[in-house]
Amino acid sequence: MAGLVLSAAMLPAASVHFVTVAGLGSEPDYEQRFASLAKEVDKIVHESSGEPKVYTLSGEAGTRARLTETLGRIAREAAADDTFVLMLIGHGSYDGGDYKFNLRGPDISATDLAAACDKIPAGRQLIVNTTSASGGAMKALQRPNRAVIAATRSGSEKNATVFGRFWVEAMRDPAADVDKNESITALEAFRYADRKTASFYETNKRIATEHAVLEDTGKGDPARNPNDENGQGLLSARFSLVRHGAAQKAAANPAKQGLLARKDDLEARIDRLKLEKAAMSVEVYKRQLSALLIQLAQVQEELDK
């Protein structure tokens, strides 16, 4: 067991490629709001990760050319064990067939965006589309090993959204960390932002014009409430978005980044084992769970030193 811990500590940490794009606001208020959210995401990611490769496209840089150039660069530099996150902030449009993310100059369609992301070899991917009509992009973007989150359940929900504001809030609020493991996952952030969005409309006595959805199997229908029954949420539950507390400090320590990766892997294996519990004997389940928990405790002990 000790050998596993030591080898994990010596493994090179995989890279995180985080792209945030603030699209065209059309009005000064939206321009400022989108740029502010993008700036906040940039700050949070830098503070919560070890050495992330962060690309924030805002203002005059928020163009189709710069976005495709950035995604092309990541496609050339990323490795299979890397993580890729793309967050779209702004307005979107949907004509019944094609979704487009509104940018300065030419917009980019969901089809073209998907084609650019498909070239990125990172084995863990997350696309968070917080725009209006973002549900219209889901089918084009979904792939195996990629979690896709949209602020609206369809392309017909075309009003400006508030989901993005609460998604960013989730990234910096430890309260979003429901299981208190000092890591806010994509699923935890989704549920936090969705709950806050619903509360926003209720508090302001307005009819909700957005209903966020998540799809992370690469083949299923987007879910409003990801759970074991609809098969959605497993990948997102293992996708560590940001860390806080002691885990955040460990992420900044090159000597502990391998241990954090090992911890994430063990927690993911425990989650999978729990899902498979019904298909195995009680003895086998307990034996395998005990072994994983012992390894997890040893890794945590090393992280706490």
N, C-alpha and C positions, 0 to 999 in steps of 0.2 A: 504494500500500500504506500509506504513512504517513497518508493521509487516512482510511483505515479505522480505524486506531488512534486518531487524534484524535477522530473522530466517536464511537467507542465510549466514549471517556473522558467525553464530554459528555452521553451518554444518561442519563436519570434511571434509577436502579436500581429494579427491580421490588420489590414488598414480599413479605415472607415472613410467612405467618400460621401460627403453630405452636400447636396445641391439645393439651394433655396432660391426661388424665383419670385420676385414681386412683379406682377403683370401690370398692364395699363389700367390706370384708375379712372381716366376720363374726366374726373372732377378733382379739384385740389384736396378735398377731404379724404377721398379714397386713395389718392396718390400718397398722401402723408401716412394714412393708416397702413397701407400695404408695405410701404418702405419701413415703417417703424416695426412691424411684425417681423419682417425679414432680418432687420438688424438685431432684434431680440433673439431670434433663433440662432443667428451667427454667434452671439455672445454665449448663449446657453451651451451650444455644442462645443465650443472651444473650452469652456470651463469644466464640462462634465466628462470629456473624453481624454485619452492619453495624448495622441498626436493625430487628430483627425485631419483629413484633407477637405477643407471647407471651401465651397464656392458659393458666394452670395451675389446674385444678379439682381440689381435694383436700379431705379432711375434710368439713365441712358443705357445702362448695361442690360436692361431687361428686354432683350430683343431675341427673335428667333435665331438669328445668326450666332449670337453669343451663347445661347442655350445649346444649340446643336454642336457648336465648337467645343463647349465644355463637356458635353456627354461623349463626344468623340475622343477627347483627351482621356477621359476616365476609361473608355473602352480599350484604349491602348495600354493604360498603366495598371488597371485593376487585375487582381489575381482571383482564382476560383474561390479561395477561402476568405475573400474580402467581403465587406458589407457596403451596400449602396442604398442611399436614401435620397429621394427626390420629393421636395415639398413645393407645391404650386399655390401661390397666394394671389388672389385677384378676382377677375371676372371671367366667366366662360360663356360660351353660346352653343346652342344646339338647334339644328334645323330639321330634326326628325330623322336624320341619317348620320350626320357627322358632328362631333363635338370639336370645338376649337377653344384653345386657351388664348385669351386676348393679350397681345404683346404690343410693344411699340413697333410700328411697321407691320409687316405681315404676321398674322396669327399662326399658330402651329396646331395641326389637327391631332386628335388622339391617335390616329393611325401612324402618323409620322413620328410622334413622340414615342409610341410603342416600339417602332422599328429602331429608333436610336437607343432605347434602353435595352432592347434585345441583344444588342452587340456588346453590352457590358458583361464580362464573364463572372462578376461577383456572384457567389452562390447564395447570398442572402440579400433580398431586395425589398424595399418598402417604398411605395409611391403614395403620398398623401396629397390629394387634390381637394383643396378647400374652397374652390370657386363655385359660383352659381352654375347650374346645369351639369355639374361634375359627374353625376350619375350616368350621363350619356356617354362617358368615356370608359366605363368599367369593363365592358366586354372586350374592347380593343386592348386594354392594358393588362388584363389578368393573364398570369402565366404560373406554372409550377415554381415553387420556391420564391414567389413574389407575393407580398401582401399589398393589397390595393385598398385604400380608404377614400371615400368620396363624401363630401358634405351633403349631397342630395341623393335621393334614391333613384332619380331618373333625370333625363335631360329636360323634362318639362318643368322642373322646379327652378325657375329662372331668376328669382329675386336675389339680390345681394345677400350673402350669407354671413353669419356670425360664428360659425363652427371653427374657423381658423383662429379666431381670437382665443377661444377656449382650448384649442389644441396646444397653442403656445403656452397658455397658462398651465396646462397639464405638465408640460415639459419642465416647468420650474417649481411646481408645487409638490412637496413631499407627500401631501395628502393623496395624490394620485397613485402612490405606491401602496396598493391595497394589501399586498402580502408582506410588506415591510422588510424587503430584502435589499433595500437601497438601490434598486434598479427599477426604473419606470419603463414598462414594456409598451409596445405599440398597442396591445389590447387594452392595457390599463389606461393609456392616454385616450384611446378611442371612447371607452366607456365614460371616462371623466368628462371629456369634451361634449359627448352626446347628452349626458345628464345636465351639464351646465347650459347647453343650448336650449334644451326643453324648458328649463327653469327660466331662461331669459324671456321666452315667449309667454310663459304663464305669468310671470311677474309683471310684464308690460301689457298683459291682457290683449295679446295679439294672436291671431291664428298662425300656427307654425307653417312656414313656407319652405322649410328644409328638414330633411330626415336623413341623417348620416347612415352609410352602409359600409360594410367590410367584406372583402372576399380574399381568402388566402389559400385556397386549394388549387387555384389555377384552372378550375373546370366547373365550379358550382355557381349558383345564383348568389348575388350579394345579399348579406344578411343584416337586418336591423339589430338583431340580438344574437351575436355569435355564441354558439354553445355546442356541446357534444352532440346534441340531437341533429342539428343541421350541418355538422361537420366543419363548421367555420370557427376560426379563432386559435387553432393549435399553433400555427406558425407565428401568429402575432403575439401569442402569449410567451413565446420563446425569444422574441425579438427585443433585445435590450435597446431602448431608444436613448435614454440618458441615465446617468448614475448620480447619486448624491451621497452626502455623509462620508463615511469611511471608504465606501466603494469608489466615490469620486476621487479621493486622494490616491487610492490604489491604482486607478486608471491612469493617473499622471506619473506613476512610478514604473519605469520600464521593467524593473525587476519583478513586478507583480502583475503585469499585463497578461502574461501567460497563465497565471493562476486564475485571473478573472475569466479568461476564455474557458478554462477547465471547469470553473464553477458553473458557467452558463451551460456548458455541455451536460454536466451531471444533472442540473435542474431540468433540462430538456428531456433527458433520459428518464428521470423520475416521472415527469408528466406523461410521457408515452407509456410507461409501465402501468400507471394508474388507469389509462384508457384501455389497456389490454388485460386488465385484471380479471374480467369476466370470462376470458378465454383460457385461463390457466388455473391450476390447482392452488389452493390456499397456501400450501407449503412452498411451492415454487415462487409464488408471488412474494411471500414474506422473506424468503431467502434472497431473492434478487433485490427487493427494496432495502433490506438491511445492508447489503453490500454497498449499494449506491449511497445510502445515507452515511455510512462510515467514511466512504471516500469524500463525500461532500463536507463532513465535519473536519476531516484532516486538511482539506484545501482551505476551509474557512479559518482553521487554526493558523495556517501559514500566512494567510492574508492579514490576520489580526496582529501578527508579530511586528 
